[in-house]
């Protein structure tokens, strides 16, 4: 029987769909009290009512107000846009609370790492799906080999029923999506850490009879590329889409120069692409290397669908993102993670993650294949 832990007070910054899902999951356990903070009263009014959830109107730009809100709390969880995350990390350091975020932005993560250098509390960025869980899986598989050759990480949040030329519906932050499509991508090529352009190196593969394309996008590797640099020949992260998506996006970014007019691109996406709750998250990680003198391959493949999680109907991207960060927070609260300084996702044991009450959603339907190369 799990020992009942003392209720811990947590602030979730960002009252959107992901922030609301995080609050609901934490509150449902009875182990957390949650304050959801956002500058928009209208956004906060949409948060599910629960005795363990309260709301607070706070502008992240008001550092003093944010620090006052964080004072005495166990942790702050950032579900805010990536460009606000650094300010939240600074407030967490000043208030002396643990910090977790979902950012895929490389520059933001480096800023968090600098802040965490001498911190007495834990700073754990990139706690979502990709970056996040994908790094935990890849690191676990890599540990099965005596010597590594390649690590290939592929993730996509896709509509179950695509019905437009992009074969895509909005499933999460538009700003985050655009950032992934434009910013440089990290990789390891011939043993060296490099940056490569987004939207390039397209490939196709099939899973369960469905054909997908995948191409470079920014941020998905998290800190794992630096961790494995010099130990692996090839390592890369690519986003999964249905075929045809990449060609249209490249035309928008390059031929129409919308990479330099992000506001217009965001407006197009949000007014022309409908959101959907009927989505699927595809996870596909393959590691090759040598074990006992043989060249071997191990693959972790999973599909997670929208459904009811903790009594609430959620999209697949809500489930995987909210479950990712709540699992890491829960492991931290249970003393299973280092509690000070900069904590990388690859430091988290996959067995601990999948054994967690939130993380177990990632274990449903998973397929791990071991094949001789």
C-alpha positions as CSV (number, residue, x, y, z in Angstrom):
1,X,0.0,0.0,0.0
2,X,1.3,3.4,-0.9
3,X,2.1,5.6,2.1
4,X,-0.1,8.7,2.2
5,X,2.1,11.8,1.7
6,X,1.5,15.1,3.2
7,X,-0.5,17.4,1.0
8,X,1.8,19.6,-1.1
9,X,0.9,23.0,-2.5
10,X,1.6,23.5,-6.2
11,X,1.1,26.5,-8.5
12,X,0.3,25.8,-12.1
13,X,1.0,28.8,-14.3
14,X,-1.2,28.8,-17.4
15,X,-4.9,28.2,-17.4
16,X,-5.2,26.7,-20.8
17,X,-6.2,23.1,-21.7
18,X,-2.9,21.6,-20.6
19,X,-2.7,23.7,-17.4
20,X,-6.3,22.7,-16.5
21,X,-5.6,19.1,-17.2
22,X,-2.5,19.2,-14.9
23,X,-4.6,20.8,-12.1
24,X,-7.4,18.2,-12.4
25,X,-5.0,15.3,-12.3
26,X,-3.1,16.6,-9.2
27,X,-6.3,17.6,-7.3
28,X,-7.9,14.2,-7.9
29,X,-5.2,12.4,-5.9
30,X,-5.9,14.2,-2.7
31,X,-2.2,14.7,-2.3
32,X,-1.9,18.1,-3.8
33,X,-3.6,21.5,-3.5
34,X,-3.4,23.5,-6.7
35,X,-3.5,27.2,-7.5
36,X,-3.9,27.9,-11.2
37,X,-2.5,31.3,-12.2
38,X,-3.2,33.2,-15.4
39,X,-3.5,36.8,-16.4
40,X,-6.9,36.1,-18.0
41,X,-9.9,35.9,-15.8
42,X,-11.9,34.4,-18.7
43,X,-9.3,31.6,-19.0
44,X,-9.4,30.9,-15.3
45,X,-13.2,30.7,-15.4
46,X,-12.9,27.6,-17.6
47,X,-10.9,25.6,-15.0
48,X,-12.8,22.7,-13.5
49,X,-14.1,23.3,-10.1
50,X,-12.6,21.1,-7.3
51,X,-12.1,21.6,-3.6
52,X,-8.4,21.3,-4.1
53,X,-8.2,23.8,-6.9
54,X,-8.2,27.6,-6.6
55,X,-7.4,30.3,-9.2
56,X,-5.5,33.5,-9.1
57,X,-5.1,36.3,-11.6
58,X,-1.4,37.0,-12.0
59,X,0.6,38.5,-14.8
60,X,3.9,36.6,-15.2
61,X,5.5,40.0,-16.1
62,X,4.9,41.1,-12.5
63,X,7.8,39.3,-10.8
64,X,6.9,40.5,-7.3
65,X,3.3,39.2,-7.5
66,X,4.5,35.9,-8.9
67,X,7.1,35.4,-6.2
68,X,4.5,36.2,-3.5
69,X,2.2,33.6,-5.0
70,X,5.0,31.0,-5.0
71,X,6.2,31.7,-1.5
72,X,5.8,28.6,0.8
73,X,4.7,26.3,-2.1
74,X,6.3,23.0,-2.9
75,X,6.6,23.6,-6.6
76,X,5.6,25.7,-9.6
77,X,4.6,24.0,-12.9
78,X,4.8,26.1,-16.0
79,X,2.2,25.4,-18.6
80,X,2.6,28.9,-20.0
81,X,3.9,29.8,-23.5
82,X,7.7,29.2,-24.0
83,X,8.5,32.9,-24.1
84,X,7.2,33.3,-20.5
85,X,8.9,30.3,-19.0
86,X,12.2,32.0,-18.1
87,X,10.4,34.5,-16.0
88,X,8.7,31.8,-14.1
89,X,12.0,30.0,-13.5
90,X,13.5,33.2,-12.1
91,X,10.5,33.6,-9.7
92,X,10.9,30.0,-8.6
93,X,14.6,30.6,-7.8
94,X,13.8,33.7,-5.8
95,X,11.0,32.0,-3.9
96,X,13.0,28.8,-3.2
97,X,10.5,26.3,-4.8
98,X,10.9,23.4,-7.2
99,X,10.4,24.3,-10.8
100,X,9.0,22.1,-13.7
101,X,8.1,23.1,-17.3
102,X,6.9,21.8,-20.6
103,X,9.1,23.9,-22.9
104,X,10.5,22.6,-26.2
105,X,12.5,25.8,-26.7
106,X,16.2,25.2,-26.6
107,X,17.2,28.7,-25.6
108,X,14.7,28.7,-22.7
109,X,16.1,25.4,-21.4
110,X,19.6,26.7,-21.4
111,X,18.4,29.7,-19.4
112,X,16.8,27.4,-16.9
113,X,20.0,25.4,-16.6
114,X,22.0,28.5,-15.8
115,X,19.5,29.5,-13.1
116,X,19.7,26.1,-11.6
117,X,23.5,26.1,-11.3
118,X,23.5,26.7,-7.5
119,X,19.8,26.2,-6.7
120,X,18.8,24.5,-3.5
121,X,15.6,23.3,-5.2
122,X,15.1,21.2,-8.4
123,X,14.8,22.7,-11.8
124,X,13.3,20.1,-14.2
125,X,12.5,21.5,-17.7
126,X,11.0,19.7,-20.7
127,X,8.6,17.4,-18.7
128,X,6.1,16.7,-21.4
129,X,6.0,14.2,-24.2
130,X,8.7,15.4,-26.6
131,X,10.9,16.6,-25.0
132,X,10.2,14.6,-21.9
133,X,9.0,11.1,-22.0
134,X,10.7,10.4,-25.3
135,X,14.1,11.1,-23.7
136,X,13.4,8.8,-20.7
137,X,12.5,6.0,-23.2
138,X,15.6,6.6,-25.4
139,X,17.9,6.7,-22.4
140,X,16.5,3.5,-21.0
141,X,16.9,1.6,-24.3
142,X,20.4,3.0,-24.8
143,X,21.4,1.6,-21.4
144,X,20.7,-1.9,-22.7
145,X,23.7,-1.8,-25.1
146,X,27.4,-2.3,-24.6
147,X,28.2,0.2,-27.4
148,X,25.7,2.5,-29.2
149,X,25.4,3.1,-32.9
150,X,22.2,5.1,-33.5
151,X,19.2,6.6,-31.5
152,X,16.2,7.6,-33.5
153,X,13.3,9.3,-31.7
154,X,10.0,9.9,-33.5
155,X,6.8,11.4,-32.0
156,X,3.6,12.9,-33.5
157,X,0.3,14.2,-32.2
158,X,-2.1,13.6,-35.1
159,X,-5.8,13.7,-35.8
160,X,-7.4,10.3,-36.0
161,X,-9.5,11.5,-39.0
162,X,-7.5,13.9,-41.1
163,X,-9.7,15.8,-43.6
164,X,-7.7,18.7,-45.1
165,X,-4.7,19.1,-47.4
166,X,-2.3,19.4,-44.4
167,X,-3.7,16.2,-42.9
168,X,-3.6,18.0,-39.6
169,X,-5.7,19.5,-36.8
170,X,-4.5,21.8,-34.1
171,X,-3.9,19.7,-31.0
172,X,-1.7,22.0,-28.8
173,X,0.0,25.4,-28.6
174,X,0.2,27.1,-31.9
175,X,3.2,29.2,-30.8
176,X,5.0,26.0,-29.8
177,X,4.2,24.3,-33.1
178,X,5.5,27.2,-35.1
179,X,8.6,27.4,-33.0
180,X,9.3,23.7,-33.6
181,X,8.9,24.2,-37.4
182,X,11.3,27.2,-37.6
183,X,14.1,27.0,-35.0
184,X,17.3,25.0,-35.5
185,X,17.4,21.3,-34.4
186,X,20.0,19.6,-32.4
187,X,21.4,16.2,-33.5
188,X,24.5,14.0,-33.2
189,X,26.1,13.2,-36.6
190,X,29.1,10.9,-36.8
191,X,29.6,11.3,-33.1
192,X,29.6,15.1,-33.0
193,X,26.9,17.4,-31.6
194,X,25.5,19.6,-34.5
195,X,22.6,21.7,-35.4
196,X,20.5,21.0,-38.5
197,X,17.6,22.9,-40.1
198,X,14.0,22.2,-39.2
199,X,11.6,20.7,-41.8
200,X,14.4,18.8,-43.5
201,X,15.6,15.1,-43.8
202,X,12.1,13.8,-44.5
203,X,11.6,10.0,-44.2
204,X,8.6,7.6,-44.4
205,X,7.8,4.6,-42.3
206,X,4.8,2.4,-41.5
207,X,3.3,1.4,-38.1
208,X,0.2,-0.8,-37.8
209,X,-0.4,-0.5,-41.5
210,X,-0.4,3.3,-41.5
211,X,2.1,5.3,-43.5
212,X,3.7,8.3,-41.9
213,X,6.3,10.9,-42.8
214,X,8.8,12.4,-40.3
215,X,11.1,15.4,-40.5
216,X,13.4,17.5,-38.3
217,X,11.8,19.8,-35.7
218,X,13.3,21.7,-32.9
219,X,13.5,20.8,-29.2
220,X,12.5,17.2,-29.2
221,X,15.8,15.8,-28.1
222,X,15.9,17.8,-24.9
223,X,19.3,17.5,-23.2
224,X,19.9,13.9,-24.4
225,X,22.0,14.9,-27.3
226,X,24.6,16.5,-25.0
227,X,24.3,13.6,-22.6
228,X,25.1,11.0,-25.3
229,X,27.5,13.0,-27.4
230,X,30.6,11.0,-28.0
231,X,28.8,7.7,-27.1
232,X,26.5,7.4,-30.2
233,X,27.3,7.8,-33.9
234,X,23.9,9.1,-35.0
235,X,21.1,10.6,-33.0
236,X,18.1,12.6,-34.1
237,X,14.5,13.6,-33.4
238,X,11.8,14.0,-36.0
239,X,8.1,14.9,-35.8
240,X,5.6,12.5,-37.2
241,X,2.9,13.7,-39.6
242,X,0.8,12.1,-42.3
243,X,2.4,12.3,-45.8
244,X,2.0,15.6,-47.6
245,X,2.2,17.8,-44.5
246,X,5.8,18.8,-44.8
247,X,5.7,20.0,-48.4
248,X,2.9,22.4,-47.7
249,X,4.4,23.8,-44.5
250,X,7.8,24.3,-46.3
251,X,5.9,26.3,-49.0
252,X,4.3,28.5,-46.3
253,X,7.5,29.1,-44.5
254,X,9.9,29.5,-47.4
255,X,8.0,30.5,-50.6
256,X,5.6,32.8,-48.7
257,X,8.2,33.8,-46.1
258,X,5.9,33.2,-43.2
259,X,8.9,32.1,-41.1
260,X,9.6,35.8,-40.8
261,X,5.9,36.7,-40.2
262,X,4.9,34.4,-37.4
263,X,1.8,36.4,-36.4
264,X,0.3,35.8,-39.9
265,X,1.2,32.1,-39.8
266,X,-0.4,31.8,-36.3
267,X,-3.5,33.5,-37.5
268,X,-3.8,31.2,-40.5
269,X,-3.4,28.1,-38.4
270,X,-5.8,29.1,-35.7
271,X,-8.6,30.3,-38.2
272,X,-8.2,27.7,-40.9
273,X,-7.2,24.5,-38.9
274,X,-9.9,23.3,-36.5
275,X,-8.9,21.8,-33.2
276,X,-9.9,18.2,-32.4
277,X,-10.3,16.0,-29.3
278,X,-10.1,12.9,-31.6
279,X,-6.4,12.6,-31.8
280,X,-3.7,10.0,-31.4
281,X,-0.1,10.3,-30.1
282,X,2.4,8.1,-31.9
283,X,5.7,7.2,-30.2
284,X,8.4,5.4,-32.0
285,X,12.0,5.1,-30.7
286,X,14.6,2.8,-32.2
287,X,18.1,2.2,-30.8
288,X,20.8,0.2,-32.5
289,X,24.1,-1.0,-31.1
290,X,26.3,-3.9,-30.0
291,X,25.4,-6.2,-27.2
292,X,27.5,-9.3,-26.3
293,X,29.3,-8.8,-29.7
294,X,26.1,-8.8,-31.8
295,X,24.6,-5.8,-33.6
296,X,21.1,-5.5,-32.2
297,X,18.1,-3.2,-32.4
298,X,15.5,-2.4,-29.8
299,X,12.3,-0.5,-30.5
300,X,9.7,1.1,-28.3
301,X,6.4,1.8,-30.2
302,X,3.2,3.0,-28.7
303,X,-0.1,4.8,-29.7
304,X,-2.1,6.7,-27.1
305,X,-5.6,7.8,-28.0
306,X,-8.0,10.4,-26.6
307,X,-10.2,9.1,-23.7
308,X,-11.2,9.5,-20.1
309,X,-8.3,10.0,-17.8
310,X,-8.9,10.7,-14.0
311,X,-12.6,11.0,-14.7
312,X,-12.2,13.7,-17.4
313,X,-12.4,13.5,-21.1
314,X,-9.0,14.5,-22.6
315,X,-7.3,14.6,-26.0
316,X,-4.3,12.3,-26.4
317,X,-1.9,15.3,-26.3
318,X,-3.6,16.5,-23.1
319,X,-3.2,13.1,-21.6
320,X,0.4,12.5,-22.6
321,X,1.6,16.0,-21.7
322,X,-0.3,16.4,-18.4
323,X,0.7,12.8,-17.4
324,X,4.3,13.5,-18.2
325,X,4.7,16.5,-16.0
326,X,2.5,15.2,-13.2
327,X,4.5,12.0,-13.1
328,X,7.8,13.9,-12.7
329,X,6.3,16.1,-10.0
330,X,5.0,13.0,-8.2
331,X,8.3,11.3,-8.3
332,X,10.0,14.4,-7.0
333,X,7.4,14.6,-4.1
334,X,8.1,10.9,-3.3
335,X,11.8,11.5,-3.1
336,X,12.6,9.4,-6.1
337,X,14.4,12.3,-8.0
338,X,17.3,14.5,-7.1
339,X,15.8,17.5,-5.3
340,X,18.3,20.3,-6.2
341,X,20.0,21.7,-9.2
342,X,19.3,21.0,-12.9
343,X,17.6,17.6,-13.4
344,X,17.6,16.1,-16.9
345,X,14.8,13.9,-18.2
346,X,17.2,11.1,-18.9
347,X,18.0,10.9,-15.2
348,X,14.5,9.6,-14.6
349,X,14.2,5.8,-14.5
350,X,11.7,4.4,-17.1
351,X,10.5,1.8,-14.6
352,X,9.7,4.5,-12.0
353,X,7.9,6.6,-14.6
354,X,5.8,3.8,-15.9
355,X,5.1,2.5,-12.4
356,X,3.7,5.9,-11.3
357,X,0.0,6.5,-11.0
358,X,0.1,9.1,-13.7
359,X,2.8,7.6,-15.9
360,X,1.1,4.3,-16.2
361,X,-0.9,5.7,-19.1
362,X,2.2,5.4,-21.2
363,X,2.5,1.7,-20.5
364,X,-0.9,0.8,-22.1
365,X,-0.5,-0.8,-25.5
366,X,3.2,-0.3,-25.6
367,X,5.2,-2.6,-27.8
368,X,8.9,-3.2,-27.2
369,X,10.6,-5.2,-30.0
370,X,14.0,-6.8,-29.9
371,X,15.4,-7.7,-33.3
372,X,18.7,-9.0,-34.5
373,X,20.3,-6.6,-37.0
